[in-house]
Amino acid sequence: MLIGVGEYLGDLGMASDSAVNVTIIKRKTVKAAGHHGGAWKVAYADFVTAMMAFFLLMWLLNVSDAEMRDGLADYFSPTIQVFDTAGGGDGPFEGESLFSQNTLARDEIGQTGDPSRDEDVGAQDSSLWDVQEQLTGGSGDALDADPLMAHVATRLTDEGLIIEIFDLPGSPLFGGNTARHNPILEKLTAMIGRIISHTGNPVSVSGHLASGDVAPVGMDPWLVSSDRAHATRELLVGAGLSGTRLMRVTGEADRDPVTDDSRDMRNRRIEITLLRDFNQ
């Protein structure tokens, strides 16, 4: 069947007139915001931790009595009581065994209190406190030397920090009534020498005997005690102490006992004194 051109064009016009309008809908895609990091979480956690610690501190202060608060204050104090017998332990660092009457020598004014709180003592040299802390358990050297440190006691006086090394039963520092030192003294002076070599204080060394150590017909006690002091001086220098810091080396014989019984072996000792350096 043949269709004319006009008829064909007419059909196209009718088709275009009847066409349906098409609506196009464009949907905008919303992308999620990027990650901003979690630093605020760390800061918030620190804040919460700090607040918890604060409220725990307030609670602790509220439930503690004055004595407990004083104890806490002393624990965080930069200065340490010299003769604290509240430890309760039985080792050389934790109780009365080291600081008992039989072990701790009397100081120059006959007291066993805290010399730093005595108005007559004057200004304290902080290096003396540091050395005492190391010798009484604060340093690795002192801990490594345990139980050798049972031979050692310290006390602060107007003159300075006195470090005593004394005989114990079955463990003398010297052989008989001579100045021949035993290995234990060498070990102790090596440890003490390393510690005090880091300070600048002048040093004195004195030797002491117990009453009756040297018989009247035997060696002169002044010479024996002096020779022991010089032997200790040599050991300290060998441990690193500069010889220029030594101010005096003396022998006191048996004239300066530290116990009521002058014959007590506790009086047979060496005293190493870190002198106060008022020029610092």
Helices and strands as residue ranges (DSSP letters): H 5-17, H 39-63, H 66-75, H 96-99, G 115-117, H 126-133, I 134-138, H 140-145, G 148-151, E 152-156, E 160-166, H 183-196, E 203-208, H 221-238, G 243-245, E 246-251, G 265-267, E 269-275
